[in-house]
Amino acid sequence: MTEEYEDIPGTSIHSDHNLQDEDYIGSIQSTMRDIASDGNVVFVGRGGHVILKDMPDVLRVGVVAHYEDRKRHRYAKRKFVGKRML
């Protein structure tokens, strides 16, 4: 997706070298739709389930870990961040 985004002409999304939110979101949506229409692809995150909701041949899968696993992961992450701050 980085290559696709970098190929977008600068004048359409930049104003005084600042990226506008609406243009950025539109570019991401357009790029994801283009990539999805070309064939088999997996998007992780980025709101693909919302952006591609009108495409009938898209399989949307949500993967969620067990509550205890998520809790353990969150705790470990917070503990790691706390150690980095010392």
Secondary structure, 3 states (H helix, E strand, C coil): CHHHHHCCCHHHHEECCEECHHHHHHHHHHHHHHHHHHCCCCCCCCCHHHHCCCCCCCCCCCCCCCHHHHHHHHHHHHHHHHHHHC
